[in-house]
Amino acid sequence: MVGLLWGLIVLLVVLWLIGFLIVHVAGPAIHLLLIIALILLVWNLLFPRRAV
């Protein structure tokens, strides 16, 4: 589950970078993706999942 969460964080950050550097059409939506990625990152760092 943690690998999936980190994969989602990386995907959202990459999409944000692509949108920020290449496509300047949907600026607010792309920054929303970055905010979601940062929230997931902080959540994962504060509340790590325990391996079962």
Biopython code that builds the backbone (N, CA, C, O; Angstrom):
import numpy as np
from Bio.PDB.StructureBuilder import StructureBuilder

atoms = [
    (1, "MET", "N", (0.826, -1.200, 0.000)),
    (1, "MET", "CA", (0.000, 0.000, 0.000)),
    (1, "MET", "C", (0.868, 1.261, 0.000)),
    (1, "MET", "O", (0.533, 2.254, -0.647)),
    (2, "VAL", "N", (1.978, 1.213, 0.726)),
    (2, "VAL", "CA", (2.859, 2.379, 0.797)),
    (2, "VAL", "C", (3.487, 2.646, -0.561)),
    (2, "VAL", "O", (3.633, 3.800, -0.962)),
    (3, "GLY", "N", (3.862, 1.574, -1.278)),
    (3, "GLY", "CA", (4.424, 1.739, -2.618)),
    (3, "GLY", "C", (3.436, 2.390, -3.559)),
    (3, "GLY", "O", (3.813, 3.214, -4.392)),
    (4, "LEU", "N", (2.185, 2.029, -3.430)),
    (4, "LEU", "CA", (1.143, 2.628, -4.260)),
    (4, "LEU", "C", (0.983, 4.108, -3.945)),
    (4, "LEU", "O", (0.804, 4.922, -4.851)),
    (5, "LEU", "N", (1.047, 4.456, -2.680)),
    (5, "LEU", "CA", (0.920, 5.853, -2.272)),
    (5, "LEU", "C", (2.091, 6.674, -2.799)),
    (5, "LEU", "O", (1.889, 7.774, -3.314)),
    (6, "TRP", "N", (3.317, 6.154, -2.679)),
    (6, "TRP", "CA", (4.483, 6.870, -3.199)),
    (6, "TRP", "C", (4.414, 6.989, -4.711)),
    (6, "TRP", "O", (4.808, 8.010, -5.275)),
    (7, "GLY", "N", (3.911, 5.943, -5.377)),
    (7, "GLY", "CA", (3.749, 6.008, -6.830)),
    (7, "GLY", "C", (2.772, 7.096, -7.227)),
    (7, "GLY", "O", (2.991, 7.802, -8.212)),
    (8, "LEU", "N", (1.699, 7.234, -6.472)),
    (8, "LEU", "CA", (0.711, 8.282, -6.738)),
    (8, "LEU", "C", (1.313, 9.663, -6.509)),
    (8, "LEU", "O", (1.060, 10.590, -7.279)),
    (9, "ILE", "N", (2.099, 9.798, -5.463)),
    (9, "ILE", "CA", (2.758, 11.081, -5.182)),
    (9, "ILE", "C", (3.691, 11.453, -6.331)),
    (9, "ILE", "O", (3.671, 12.585, -6.813)),
    (10, "VAL", "N", (4.503, 10.502, -6.762)),
    (10, "VAL", "CA", (5.435, 10.766, -7.870)),
    (10, "VAL", "C", (4.677, 11.111, -9.138)),
    (10, "VAL", "O", (5.055, 12.042, -9.849)),
    (11, "LEU", "N", (3.616, 10.379, -9.434)),
    (11, "LEU", "CA", (2.815, 10.649, -10.623)),
    (11, "LEU", "C", (2.226, 12.056, -10.590)),
    (11, "LEU", "O", (2.274, 12.768, -11.593)),
    (12, "LEU", "N", (1.679, 12.458, -9.466)),
    (12, "LEU", "CA", (1.086, 13.790, -9.359)),
    (12, "LEU", "C", (2.137, 14.885, -9.502)),
    (12, "LEU", "O", (1.880, 15.907, -10.139)),
    (13, "VAL", "N", (3.308, 14.686, -8.922)),
    (13, "VAL", "CA", (4.370, 15.687, -9.046)),
    (13, "VAL", "C", (4.863, 15.773, -10.483)),
    (13, "VAL", "O", (5.104, 16.870, -10.987)),
    (14, "VAL", "N", (5.018, 14.632, -11.151)),
    (14, "VAL", "CA", (5.454, 14.635, -12.553)),
    (14, "VAL", "C", (4.413, 15.321, -13.430)),
    (14, "VAL", "O", (4.763, 16.119, -14.299)),
    (15, "LEU", "N", (3.151, 15.018, -13.210)),
    (15, "LEU", "CA", (2.087, 15.680, -13.985)),
    (15, "LEU", "C", (2.096, 17.181, -13.738)),
    (15, "LEU", "O", (1.879, 17.970, -14.659)),
    (16, "TRP", "N", (2.346, 17.572, -12.496)),
    (16, "TRP", "CA", (2.402, 19.003, -12.204)),
    (16, "TRP", "C", (3.570, 19.655, -12.925)),
    (16, "TRP", "O", (3.420, 20.733, -13.501)),
    (17, "LEU", "N", (4.739, 19.008, -12.899)),
    (17, "LEU", "CA", (5.909, 19.565, -13.577)),
    (17, "LEU", "C", (5.672, 19.678, -15.079)),
    (17, "LEU", "O", (6.033, 20.684, -15.689)),
    (18, "ILE", "N", (5.072, 18.659, -15.677)),
    (18, "ILE", "CA", (4.769, 18.710, -17.110)),
    (18, "ILE", "C", (3.822, 19.859, -17.393)),
    (18, "ILE", "O", (4.024, 20.628, -18.333)),
    (19, "GLY", "N", (2.804, 19.969, -16.590)),
    (19, "GLY", "CA", (1.833, 21.038, -16.795)),
    (19, "GLY", "C", (2.414, 22.413, -16.542)),
    (19, "GLY", "O", (2.071, 23.374, -17.230)),
    (20, "PHE", "N", (3.289, 22.511, -15.559)),
    (20, "PHE", "CA", (3.866, 23.811, -15.209)),
    (20, "PHE", "C", (4.885, 24.261, -16.243)),
    (20, "PHE", "O", (4.954, 25.444, -16.575)),
    (21, "LEU", "N", (5.678, 23.323, -16.755)),
    (21, "LEU", "CA", (6.747, 23.681, -17.670)),
    (21, "LEU", "C", (6.312, 23.700, -19.134)),
    (21, "LEU", "O", (6.844, 24.490, -19.915)),
    (22, "ILE", "N", (5.373, 22.865, -19.522)),
    (22, "ILE", "CA", (5.020, 22.724, -20.937)),
    (22, "ILE", "C", (3.644, 23.306, -21.246)),
    (22, "ILE", "O", (3.508, 24.153, -22.129)),
    (23, "VAL", "N", (2.659, 22.869, -20.542)),
    (23, "VAL", "CA", (1.280, 23.255, -20.847)),
    (23, "VAL", "C", (0.813, 24.250, -19.787)),
    (23, "VAL", "O", (0.665, 23.898, -18.617)),
    (24, "HIS", "N", (0.585, 25.486, -20.202)),
    (24, "HIS", "CA", (0.159, 26.517, -19.251)),
    (24, "HIS", "C", (-1.339, 26.806, -19.382)),
    (24, "HIS", "O", (-1.779, 27.932, -19.152)),
    (25, "VAL", "N", (-2.110, 25.796, -19.749)),
    (25, "VAL", "CA", (-3.536, 26.009, -20.006)),
    (25, "VAL", "C", (-4.362, 25.881, -18.729)),
    (25, "VAL", "O", (-5.182, 26.747, -18.424)),
    (26, "ALA", "N", (-4.145, 24.809, -17.994)),
    (26, "ALA", "CA", (-4.954, 24.532, -16.808)),
    (26, "ALA", "C", (-4.134, 24.744, -15.541)),
    (26, "ALA", "O", (-3.959, 23.817, -14.750)),
    (27, "GLY", "N", (-3.641, 25.939, -15.351)),
    (27, "GLY", "CA", (-2.779, 26.258, -14.219)),
    (27, "GLY", "C", (-3.355, 25.915, -12.864)),
    (27, "GLY", "O", (-2.699, 25.225, -12.083)),
    (28, "PRO", "N", (-4.558, 26.372, -12.555)),
    (28, "PRO", "CA", (-5.114, 26.074, -11.220)),
    (28, "PRO", "C", (-5.307, 24.580, -10.970)),
    (28, "PRO", "O", (-5.082, 24.113, -9.853)),
    (29, "ALA", "N", (-5.711, 23.837, -11.970)),
    (29, "ALA", "CA", (-5.920, 22.395, -11.797)),
    (29, "ALA", "C", (-4.591, 21.689, -11.555)),
    (29, "ALA", "O", (-4.525, 20.754, -10.758)),
    (30, "ILE", "N", (-3.546, 22.121, -12.227)),
    (30, "ILE", "CA", (-2.234, 21.501, -12.069)),
    (30, "ILE", "C", (-1.675, 21.797, -10.674)),
    (30, "ILE", "O", (-1.074, 20.923, -10.049)),
    (31, "HIS", "N", (-1.867, 22.996, -10.196)),
    (31, "HIS", "CA", (-1.401, 23.316, -8.851)),
    (31, "HIS", "C", (-2.220, 22.567, -7.802)),
    (31, "HIS", "O", (-1.706, 22.245, -6.731)),
    (32, "LEU", "N", (-3.470, 22.292, -8.097)),
    (32, "LEU", "CA", (-4.280, 21.471, -7.204)),
    (32, "LEU", "C", (-3.688, 20.069, -7.109)),
    (32, "LEU", "O", (-3.680, 19.474, -6.031)),
    (33, "LEU", "N", (-3.189, 19.532, -8.229)),
    (33, "LEU", "CA", (-2.530, 18.227, -8.195)),
    (33, "LEU", "C", (-1.304, 18.257, -7.296)),
    (33, "LEU", "O", (-1.048, 17.303, -6.562)),
    (34, "LEU", "N", (-0.550, 19.337, -7.347)),
    (34, "LEU", "CA", (0.630, 19.463, -6.493)),
    (34, "LEU", "C", (0.226, 19.504, -5.023)),
    (34, "LEU", "O", (0.868, 18.871, -4.186)),
    (35, "ILE", "N", (-0.807, 20.226, -4.713)),
    (35, "ILE", "CA", (-1.281, 20.307, -3.326)),
    (35, "ILE", "C", (-1.719, 18.936, -2.834)),
    (35, "ILE", "O", (-1.425, 18.561, -1.699)),
    (36, "ILE", "N", (-2.422, 18.183, -3.684)),
    (36, "ILE", "CA", (-2.851, 16.831, -3.312)),
    (36, "ILE", "C", (-1.638, 15.942, -3.074)),
    (36, "ILE", "O", (-1.611, 15.171, -2.115)),
    (37, "ALA", "N", (-0.628, 16.047, -3.948)),
    (37, "ALA", "CA", (0.579, 15.240, -3.776)),
    (37, "ALA", "C", (1.287, 15.592, -2.475)),
    (37, "ALA", "O", (1.760, 14.698, -1.773)),
    (38, "LEU", "N", (1.368, 16.870, -2.143)),
    (38, "LEU", "CA", (2.029, 17.278, -0.902)),
    (38, "LEU", "C", (1.258, 16.811, 0.327)),
    (38, "LEU", "O", (1.858, 16.403, 1.321)),
    (39, "ILE", "N", (-0.069, 16.869, 0.261)),
    (39, "ILE", "CA", (-0.892, 16.380, 1.375)),
    (39, "ILE", "C", (-0.666, 14.884, 1.571)),
    (39, "ILE", "O", (-0.525, 14.420, 2.702)),
    (40, "LEU", "N", (-0.632, 14.128, 0.468)),
    (40, "LEU", "CA", (-0.390, 12.690, 0.576)),
    (40, "LEU", "C", (0.995, 12.400, 1.127)),
    (40, "LEU", "O", (1.166, 11.470, 1.915)),
    (41, "LEU", "N", (1.981, 13.182, 0.725)),
    (41, "LEU", "CA", (3.337, 13.003, 1.222)),
    (41, "LEU", "C", (3.405, 13.247, 2.731)),
    (41, "LEU", "O", (3.974, 12.441, 3.467)),
    (42, "VAL", "N", (2.832, 14.344, 3.182)),
    (42, "VAL", "CA", (2.833, 14.663, 4.612)),
    (42, "VAL", "C", (2.060, 13.614, 5.393)),
    (42, "VAL", "O", (2.492, 13.194, 6.466)),
    (43, "TRP", "N", (0.921, 13.187, 4.862)),
    (43, "TRP", "CA", (0.106, 12.174, 5.533)),
    (43, "TRP", "C", (0.911, 10.876, 5.690)),
    (43, "TRP", "O", (0.888, 10.238, 6.743)),
    (44, "ASN", "N", (1.622, 10.502, 4.620)),
    (44, "ASN", "CA", (2.404, 9.273, 4.666)),
    (44, "ASN", "C", (3.574, 9.393, 5.632)),
    (44, "ASN", "O", (3.935, 8.409, 6.277)),
    (45, "LEU", "N", (4.166, 10.556, 5.745)),
    (45, "LEU", "CA", (5.277, 10.734, 6.669)),
    (45, "LEU", "C", (4.811, 10.792, 8.121)),
    (45, "LEU", "O", (5.518, 10.325, 9.014)),
    (46, "LEU", "N", (3.638, 11.354, 8.366)),
    (46, "LEU", "CA", (3.136, 11.464, 9.734)),
    (46, "LEU", "C", (2.485, 10.172, 10.227)),
    (46, "LEU", "O", (2.593, 9.821, 11.402)),
    (47, "PHE", "N", (1.813, 9.472, 9.321)),
    (47, "PHE", "CA", (1.088, 8.245, 9.686)),
    (47, "PHE", "C", (1.522, 7.090, 8.792)),
    (47, "PHE", "O", (0.767, 6.662, 7.919)),
    (48, "PRO", "N", (2.738, 6.582, 9.005)),
    (48, "PRO", "CA", (3.204, 5.475, 8.147)),
    (48, "PRO", "C", (2.411, 4.211, 8.404)),
    (48, "PRO", "O", (2.004, 3.932, 9.532)),
    (49, "ARG", "N", (2.201, 3.460, 7.355)),
    (49, "ARG", "CA", (1.494, 2.178, 7.483)),
    (49, "ARG", "C", (2.472, 1.143, 8.028)),
    (49, "ARG", "O", (3.652, 1.130, 7.678)),
    (50, "ARG", "N", (1.957, 0.286, 8.886)),
    (50, "ARG", "CA", (2.782, -0.788, 9.442)),
    (50, "ARG", "C", (2.691, -2.004, 8.523)),
    (50, "ARG", "O", (1.620, -2.338, 8.017)),
    (51, "ALA", "N", (3.828, -2.653, 8.317)),
    (51, "ALA", "CA", (3.838, -3.883, 7.529)),
    (51, "ALA", "C", (3.179, -4.985, 8.336)),
    (51, "ALA", "O", (3.445, -5.145, 9.527)),
    (52, "VAL", "N", (2.320, -5.739, 7.677)),
    (52, "VAL", "CA", (1.597, -6.814, 8.365)),
    (52, "VAL", "C", (2.307, -8.117, 8.158)),
    (52, "VAL", "O", (1.861, -9.149, 8.657)),
]
sb = StructureBuilder()
sb.init_structure("model")
sb.init_model(0)
sb.init_chain("A")
sb.init_seg("    ")
for serial, (resi, resn, name, xyz) in enumerate(atoms, 1):
    if name == "N":
        sb.init_residue(resn, " ", resi, " ")
    sb.init_atom(name, np.array(xyz, "f"), 0.0, 1.0, " ", f" {name:<3s}", serial, name[0])
structure = sb.get_structure()
